[in-house]
Structure formats: C-alpha cells, structure tokens
Amino acid sequence: MKIAIAGGTGFVGKALVDHFMKNNHEIVILTRHIPNIKKRDNIRYVQWLSAHSDPISHLQNTDIFINLAGESINSGRWTDQRKNKILISRLEAVKELLAIMKKLDRKPIVFINASAIGIYGTSLDKVFTEDKQILGNDFLAETVRQWEYEASFVARLGIRTAFCRFGIILDRNEGALPKIALPYKAYIGGNIGHGRQWMSWIHIEDVVKGISFIIENEVVNGPINFTAPNPVPMSEFGKTLALVLHRPHWLSVPSFALQILLGEMSTLVVDGQKVLPNKLIASGFEFTFPNLDKALQNIFS
C-alpha cells in the first residue's frame, strides 16, 4: 500500500514509519522541511504547508492518509500565543489534507487523524468511553473538539475516517515517560499532586498495532480511544514504575508547586481522566500490553 503520513518525523510518526517499512509499504512523509538524511528506497519526503509546495503529484494513488501533524502541547508554558499556535497548527494541517484529498483522482481508503483523550475534560470519578458525549470545557477539550470537527469533513468525501484519541503514550525515550521516570532514577520519585488522578496510558507498540488494526478493519471508524484497558491512579503508576526501576516512591510534588511552575499546562500531570478503549475491544483488538507492570517491564528491560 501507499501510505502518506503528515507529521511522520514525530514520536508516533517514527514508530509507524518503522513498522510500515518492515512490511514493505510505500511511504510518503509530508513535512515542512525536507530532512538532510540518507534516502531510503520506499520513503519519500514531500514538502507541504508552504507557498512553494505542490504535493498533489506525489500523493496520487495513495491508499492511506494518516495525520499526526500539530504543535507539541508539552514543550512550553501555555501562553495565549502558544495556545493559539497549538490550535491553529492542527486545524491548518487538517484543512490542507482535505484540500489535497479533494483534488486526487482516486480517493484514499481511509483517513486516520490523531486526536486526544483531552476532549473529555478531567475527572476523578467519571469513566469516559467513545459512546459518552460528555466533553470537557477547558483548553485541551476545546482544541480537540475543533480538531475532530475539521477532520470530520473528510468523511463527507466518502472516505472512512477515524479519530485516534491518544492517552499517555509510553516509550523509553520519547513522550511523557522519560520525564516521569527521571526523578525516580534520581531516587526522589513520588506522587505528582494528590496521586488520585487517573492515568490513562498506552504502550507505543499498541499504538502502532491499533492504527494497523484500523487500516485493516473496514468497519472501524469515528472516535476511538487509544488507551490500555486498565488505567491506574497516578499513585499506582508511580509505585509500579518505582518497582520496575528498583527505586523508592516517597517524595511527593504538591499540585500548587506544579501549577506555579507550569501554569495552565500543569493540567497534563495534576489532573486526569479514566478512559476505556471500548470500541477497540468490541472490534476484536487484542492489546499486547493491557497491564501497566508488563508494559513498563518491557520498556525498561
């Protein structure tokens, strides 16, 4: 198959590219800047989102479009300017992909758009699944709501469309886990805030496996929670991580300190939500790492 990935040089994108390469698919990576790296036979880097780019000719006969593009939410304080950039970068990418797909001689089989469980807002006691229409009203929830709304226009072209609502993706070197693990490795790990906030996590291998599952299963569409079936409170996450790393779990960081340090962005670690992957499970998907201890043991082995 021919697969186009916007944001293919990011965290999830690189994992997907490695997977698709092993399975001998043709990959087109849409990027603002062509990287100066050694070319590989079945990968092409195509510039887009610039006045001088014209990606259409490179994308004819593409079977799958995957959109992972957007400004990172965790690389700086959420000033008004930064929040605007986080939102606009996502909407701009979706609108450009929609315009591209409208011009193709043959439409793709499926469009997979990144999304986030942040759409549900935060809660200590609610359980969120895809069939719950309860959405949050904070910055992240509103960003994801607009993101999915723009992506929904692709479905009106007759293209099967899926929104992958990612939870906290666990990987040894990228994402949130290295930052969470750092104080434990320094023997000063402990609860973040009160520790009762839910941590809805997923192993990076199950992210890649889940996206491949969506591609292969023609009936799977709409919002899909990408979280393991066994979320845990932050205190349990920390204790499990401490056991795997053979480190103590003892020094807590109070919520107010994180709020002073990070501002509004502290919601990423101080607050949480319990999210279940009902649609993936009902569709027959089997997680390689459904439980946290096995996931962390695999990552840090």
N, C-alpha and C positions, 0 to 999 in steps of 0.2 A: 504493500500500500504506500501511497504518497501522503505524508503527514506534515502539515505546516504547524509550527509552534511559535506563537508570539510570546516573548519572554523566555525563550529556550535556553538562555545563558544564566538564568537564576537558579535558586535552590532546587525547586521541584523540576524545573525545566531540564537541568543537567541530568537528574536521575532518570527522567523519561527518555532523554536522548540516548543515554547508555543502554537502556532497555530496548528501545526500538532498533538501535544499531545491531544489537546481538541477534535480533530477529529479522535482520536484512531488509528493513523498510527504508524507503527513500524519505529523507528528512529535509525540510526547508525551515530554517530558523529566521524568523522576522526580527530584525534588530535595528536600532537607531544608528549604531556604529559597527561596522564590519570589524571583527577582532583580527588582530595580527597573529594568527596561529596557523599551524600546519593543516593544510586541507585534507579532508578525508573523503573517500570516493562517494559515499552515499549521503553526505551532508553538504548543503549549500546555505550560505549566509546571504540573506537578501535584505537590503536596506528598505525601511518604510518609515512613515510618520515624518517625512521631510519634504520640502518643496521640490526637491530634485529626484525623489524616488518614484519608481514606477514598477511595483512588484507584480502586477497582473500577469505578465507573460511568464513569470516564474511559478505562478500558482495555478495555471490551467491544469485540469485533471487531478487536482488534489482531492483525496478521499476524506481526510480528517483535518479539521481545524481545531487547534487547542489554544486557548487564550489564557496566559498566565501573566500578562503584562500589567504593570502598575507600580507606582512609587511605594517603596517599603514603608510599612507603618511603624516599624520599631527602630528606626535609625536616627531619631532625634526628637526633641520635645515638640508637642503638637501646638505650635503657634498657629494663628489664623492663616498665615501664609502657607504653612506646611500642610495644614488640613485641606486647604483648597487644592494644593498640588496632589495630595493623595487621592482626592475625589476626581479631579479633572483628568489625571493620567489614566484612570480606569475607564472613564466614560469616553475619552478620546480614542483609546485603543479599540473598544467595542464598536464605536461608530465607524472607525476606519475599516475594521474587519467586515462589518455589514456592507459597507460600500463596495469592498472588494468582491464579496460573495455575490452581490447583485450583478456584477459585470462578468462573472465566469460563464463560459459556455456550458459547463456542466457543474451543477451544484454538488457540494460535498455530501457525504452520507450522514455525518454527524458533526455538530459543533459542541465542544466542551469548554465551558467558561469557568475559570476559577471564581470562587465565592468564599464565604467565611461564616462560621457559626456566630460571629459577632452580630448577625442580623437579628438574633433572638433577644439581645439585651442580656443583662446579668440577673442572676437569682440564686439564692441559697437553697430554695425548696422546690422550684418548678422543674419539670422534666420536659425537654424540648425534642420533638420529632418532626419529620417533614410534614405531617398532616396537621400540625398545630399552626394556626395562623396568627399566633401571638408574636408580634415583632417588637423589638426594643425601640426606644426613642432617643438614644444617645448618638454620638458622632459616628461610631462604627456601624451601628444598626442602620442609620440613615444612608451612610456611604454604600453599604452592601445592598440595601433596598434599591437605590438608584442604579447601581451596577447591574443587578439582575434584571431590572426593568428594561434597561437599554439592550441587554443581551436577548431579552425575550422577543425582540423584533426579528431576530434571525429565524425563529420558529415559524414566523409568518411567510417565510420564503419556502416553506415545506421541508425545512431541514430539521432533523431530530436534534433537540437542544437539551443539554444537561448542565446544571449549575452544581459544581462540586464545592459544598460548604465545608471547607477545611477547618479542623480543630487544630490543636497544638501539634505540629508535625515533629516527631522525634528523630534525630540523626546525631551521630557522634560529633560531626564537625560544623554543621550548619544549623540555622534555626535557633529556637529558644533554648534547647537543652544544654549546649555548651555554657551559656550564661548562667543557667540554673545550677549546673554542676560545679562551676568554678569555686564558689565558697566552700562546698563540700570537700573538694580536692585540697583546699587550704585549711581544712579542719575547723571551719567556722560556719558550717551549714546548719539550717534550721527552718522553722516556719517562716513563710512570707505572709505577713499580716496575721490574721487570727487562725489561718490554716483550714477553715471550714469551707472556703470557696472551692467550687468544683473545677477539676482539671480534666477537660475532655480532650484526650490525646489520640494520636495515631502514629504508628511506625511508618517511616518513609517507604519501606518496601510494600506496605499495604496501600499506600497512596498510589504508587505505580501500578500495583496489581489491580486496584479498584478502577483506575482510569482505563486500563486494558479491558477490564470486565465490561465497562460501559460501552466501549467501542464494539465489543463482540456480541453484546446483547441488545437486539434491536428494539426491545420494548421498554428499556430503561431510559427515562427522560425526566425533565423537570428538576426541582431541587433535590439534592442527595447529600445527606450528612456523611462527611468523611471523618468519622471518629471511631475509635475502638468500642466494642460493645460493653466495656467495663471501665467507665470513667471513675475517677477517685477524687476524694478531697485533697487539697494541696498538702495537708499534713501527712497523709498516707503516701502521696507521691514522694515527698521529701524523705520519709523514713525508708521507703523502698529503695530510693536512689542511694541513701546512705549505706544500706546493707550491701548493695551491689558494688559500691565503691570502697567498702570496708572503712567507712568514715563515720564519725559521730553526727547525730542530728540533735542539736542542742541550742544554738544561738538564734533567736527569733529576730526578724526585722519588722518593727511595727509599721502598720499601714500609713500612719501620718508621716513617717520619715520618707517613705517611698513617694507619697503624694507631694511632699516638698521637693524631693529630688527630681521626680519625673513629670510632675504636673498632671494634666489630664491623661497622659499616656500610662500612668500608674494603673489604670483600669485593666490593662493587659495581664497584670500579675496579682493585683489586690482583689479584683472581682472575678467572677467566673460563671459558668453555666453548665448544667448537666444535660448533655446532648447524646442521643442514641441514634445509631445508624439503621433505623428500621427498614428503610427502603432497600439498602444493600442486602440485608439479611433476608428479607422477604423475596428478593430476586434470586437468591441462591448463592450469594457471595460468601466465601469462607475466608475469614481472617487468618493470616499466618501468625499474627501476634495479637490475640484477643485480650491477653492479660499483661499488666504492666511489668511484673517481675521478669517474665520471659523476654519482653521487648527490651528492657534495659540490660539484661544479661547478654542478649545478642549484640546490642550496640557497643557495650563496653568490654566484650570478651576479647 
